[in-house]
Amino acid sequence: MTQLATTPNPFDRAPIILSALAISAIGALFYNVLPLYIGAAQDFRSLSNQQIGFISVAFFLGYNLATIWAFFWIRRWNWRWVTLAALPVALLGLLASGYAKSYYLLLLATVIAGGGFAALYGIGTTILADTSNPARWYGVKIAAETAPGAVLLFVIPSVLAPIAGFNATAYGIGIVALLLAPLLFLLPTQGRVELEVNAAADLSETDSADINRTPILTALAATLVFFSAASGMWAFIERMGVSGGFSPERIGMLLSITLVTATSGSLLTAWLGERLGNTRPFYAACGAFIVALLILGASAGFSSFALGTCVLTFAIGMGLPFAIAEVAELDADGRFIILSVPAIGMGAMLGPGLSGMLADAKGFSYVLVAAGVAIVIASMLMRYSSRHAVQKALATA
C-alpha cells in the first residue's frame, strides 16, 4: 500500500506485528487441519466425498460473508472489540458442529464458525497491509500460520482422536487458540489510515478517482483461482493417500511435514521480500505447483506421493503471500486489501466443493487435471494484472 507519510510507520513495531501473526494463525487453524477434519467427518459420519467437500464449502460460506462485510467495517470498527466477539463465536461454532445430530446442522454450525474465524483473519491481513513491507510480513504470516497446524496434524490423530473422536479437531483448535490469545491484547484498535487521518486528508477526491482498479481486481481474481486449486488439492490429499493404500499414521505424519515445507515456501517469500517484485516469484510458485501435480499423477508409491505433496505445499506457501502482496501494492488507498480475504475464502469454498464432485464422478486423476488448469488461469490473470498496471503507470507518467 502507498505510504501516506514520511514519518516512521507505527505498524512496523514488533508488538503490532506479533499480534497480527497471532490473530492470523488463529483464523487459519481450521483450514490447516482441514484434511483431518473432513477425513474424520467421512469416517465417523459415513459421508460421501461430495458431502465432505461441502463441509469446506459451508465453512468458507460463513468466511466469505464475514469478510465481504468487512469491506465496510474493517476500517471503522474497533479491532479489539471485534476480536473479543469473533473468537468465542468461532470456537463455539466449531464445537457445535462436532456435536450436531444431523448433517445439515453440522453445516450450519460450520458456517457460523467460518464467520468468526474470518473476522480474525481479516484483521491480521489488514494490519500487515499497513506495514512498510507487506510482501515480507505476508511470508512470515503464512509461515506462522502453518506452525500450529503442523503440531495439530501430529497431535490430533495420535493423541486427541482416540479420546474425543470427531470432536478432536475442535478441541485441538480451541486449545491452540487459547494459548495464542494473550498476544491479542497487543492488537491496535484501528488501522494505519485512521491513525494518520491528517495525511489521509491530503488525498483529494480526484486522486482517489484516478486509482486504477482493474489491476487490483484482476490480482484478486488470480488469488481466488490460485487458492481454489490449492484448496481443492489440500482438502483431498489425505483421501488421495488413503485411496493409494497408505496407512493413516504415515499420512498424518506426512501432512505434518508438509506444513513445514509450506512454511519453507513462506519463509522464502519473507527473505525475498520486494527483491524480485511479486509477480515473478508467483509464476515460479505456479510452476512448482504444476510439477507437484505431475509427480502426484505419476505416483507409484509412498515416497513419490510424499515428494509431490511436499512440493505442492511449498508452492502454496510461496505463491499465496506474493499474490496478496501484489494486491496490497496495487491498492493505493488501502481499501481493497481486505477483499483478498474473501478471495481466499471463495477459493477455499470452490476448490474442495468442485474437487469432491470430480472425485465422486471421475476419480482423483480429474482433480489433478482441474487443479492444473486453474493454476494456468491464475498465472494468466496475474500476468494481465501486472501488464495492465505498468501500462497505466506509463500512460499517466
Salt bridges, closest charged atoms under 4 A:
ASP43 OD1 - ARG239 NH1 3.74
ASP130 OD2 - ARG75 NH1 2.80
GLU145 OE2 - LYS141 NZ 2.77
GLU196 OE2 - ARG192 NH1 2.53
GLU238 OE1 - ARG239 NE 2.64
ASP333 OD2 - ARG213 NH2 3.17
